[in-house]
Amino acid sequence: MEGALLTALVVVLVLALIMGPWLVGTANRLMRLHVRTDAAWAAADAALARRAVVARAVAAAGCLPDEQSAAVRDAAERAEGTQREDREQAENELTELLDEVDRAALPPALAVELADAEHRVVIARRVHNDAVRDTLTQRRRRVVRWFKLAGTAPQPAYLEIAEPELHNGRDGPDEL
């Protein structure tokens, strides 16, 4: 009887020595993915904030009809002031209004600045959504669920905003 107990104890100890580092490595990878997702959100938030600032500059440039200028300015302020949970709708509204802006009527420097801000939003959104996808894939693994390796980290969410129609800042859409 003692031999079987000793054998079981040795087997459990060997499994712990093998699985322990693997579980720690998996937990560290998940933590790094969460950090990457948080950093990607910060970059996306900064890109969206920059686009809102440029949108307000477009509205203040005096090149748009008054009602369109007021709508762009209001949408930019809503997009900047909205909490993260409700941000997508406000950003989509701003995207639609900016797509209606006649870029040829803007000063060239402002048109280029707007195009650059929109490009950065597109890139930041894609990077963020890639980070979320990778994090969610890791969180769905059985070992992560069984051993609760995600801890108390909140589940990341995709940033589902419409991508703006990309312009090169001068005349028409870019050729990618």
C-alpha positions in Angstrom: 0.0 0.0 0.0 2.8 2.4 0.9 4.5 1.7 -2.4 1.4 2.7 -4.4 1.0 5.8 -2.4 4.7 6.7 -2.9 4.4 6.0 -6.6 1.3 8.2 -6.9 3.1 11.0 -5.0 6.1 10.8 -7.3 3.8 10.9 -10.4 2.0 13.9 -9.0 5.3 15.7 -8.2 6.7 15.0 -11.7 3.5 16.3 -13.3 3.7 19.4 -11.2 7.3 19.9 -12.2 6.4 19.5 -15.8 3.1 21.4 -15.9 4.1 24.2 -13.5 6.5 26.1 -15.8 4.2 25.5 -18.8 1.2 27.0 -16.9 3.3 29.9 -15.7 4.5 30.5 -19.3 1.0 30.3 -20.6 -0.2 32.8 -18.0 2.7 35.2 -18.8 1.9 35.0 -22.5 -1.7 35.9 -21.7 -0.6 38.8 -19.6 1.6 40.1 -22.4 -1.3 39.8 -24.8 -3.5 41.8 -22.4 -0.8 44.5 -22.1 -0.5 44.5 -26.0 -4.3 45.0 -26.2 -4.2 47.8 -23.7 -1.4 49.5 -25.6 -3.2 49.1 -28.9 -6.4 50.7 -27.4 -4.3 53.6 -26.1 -2.9 54.1 -29.7 -6.4 53.8 -31.2 -7.8 56.3 -28.7 -4.9 58.7 -29.5 -5.6 58.4 -33.2 -9.3 58.9 -32.7 -8.6 62.0 -30.6 -6.3 63.4 -33.2 -8.9 62.9 -35.9 -11.4 64.7 -33.7 -9.0 67.7 -33.3 -8.4 67.8 -37.1 -12.2 67.5 -37.7 -12.8 70.6 -35.5 -10.0 72.4 -37.4 -11.9 71.5 -40.6 -15.1 72.8 -39.2 -13.4 76.0 -38.1 -11.6 76.6 -41.4 -14.6 78.3 -42.9 -14.6 76.2 -46.1 -17.8 74.2 -45.3 -21.4 75.4 -45.3 -22.5 76.5 -41.8 -24.7 73.5 -41.1 -22.1 71.0 -42.2 -19.4 72.8 -40.2 -21.6 72.7 -37.1 -22.4 69.1 -37.6 -18.8 68.1 -38.0 -17.8 70.2 -34.9 -20.6 68.7 -32.8 -19.8 65.1 -33.9 -16.1 65.6 -33.1 -16.9 66.8 -29.6 -19.3 63.9 -29.0 -16.7 61.4 -30.3 -14.1 62.8 -27.9 -16.3 63.1 -24.9 -18.0 59.8 -25.2 -17.1 56.9 -22.8 -15.4 53.9 -24.4 -18.5 51.7 -24.3 -20.5 54.1 -26.4 -17.7 55.4 -28.6 -18.3 53.3 -31.7 -21.5 55.1 -32.6 -20.1 58.5 -32.1 -17.0 57.7 -34.1 -19.1 56.2 -36.9 -21.1 59.4 -37.1 -18.0 61.5 -37.3 -16.6 59.2 -40.1 -19.8 59.6 -42.1 -19.7 63.4 -41.8 -16.0 63.6 -42.7 -16.6 61.4 -45.8 -19.1 64.0 -47.0 -16.5 66.8 -46.7 -15.3 68.2 -50.1 -11.5 67.8 -49.7 -10.9 70.1 -52.7 -12.5 73.0 -50.8 -10.1 72.6 -47.9 -6.7 74.3 -47.7 -4.2 71.7 -49.0 -2.3 71.5 -45.7 -5.6 70.8 -43.8 -6.7 68.2 -46.4 -3.4 66.4 -46.0 -3.7 66.5 -42.2 -7.2 65.1 -42.3 -6.1 62.3 -44.7 -3.2 61.5 -42.4 -5.4 61.4 -39.3 -7.9 59.1 -41.1 -5.0 56.8 -42.2 -3.8 56.6 -38.6 -7.3 55.7 -37.4 -7.5 52.8 -39.9 -4.1 51.5 -38.9 -4.7 51.9 -35.2 -8.1 50.1 -35.4 -6.5 47.2 -37.3 -3.7 46.8 -34.8 -6.1 47.0 -31.9 -8.4 44.4 -33.4 -5.5 42.1 -34.2 -4.3 42.3 -30.6 -7.9 41.6 -29.4 -8.1 38.6 -31.7 -4.9 37.2 -30.4 -5.8 37.7 -26.8 -9.3 36.1 -27.2 -7.7 33.2 -29.0 -5.4 32.6 -26.1 -8.2 33.1 -23.5 -10.4 30.4 -25.3 -7.8 27.7 -24.8 -8.9 25.0 -22.5 -5.9 25.2 -20.2 -6.5 28.9 -19.7 -10.2 28.4 -18.8 -9.6 25.3 -16.6 -6.9 26.9 -14.5 -8.4 30.4 -14.7 -5.2 31.9 -16.0 -6.9 35.0 -17.3 -7.5 36.0 -13.6 -9.6 39.1 -13.3 -8.5 40.7 -16.5 -11.5 42.0 -18.4 -12.4 40.4 -21.7 -11.1 42.7 -24.5 -13.5 43.9 -27.1 -13.1 44.7 -30.8 -13.3 48.3 -32.0 -16.0 48.1 -34.5 -16.0 51.5 -36.3 -16.5 52.1 -40.0 -13.3 52.7 -41.8 -13.2 56.1 -43.5 -12.9 56.4 -47.2 -9.2 57.1 -47.5 -8.1 60.1 -49.4 -4.6 61.2 -50.2 -5.3 64.8 -49.1 -5.3 66.3 -52.6 -7.8 64.9 -55.1 -9.0 61.3 -54.9 -8.8 58.0 -53.2 -5.3 56.4 -52.7 -4.2 53.5 -54.7 -3.1 50.9 -52.3 
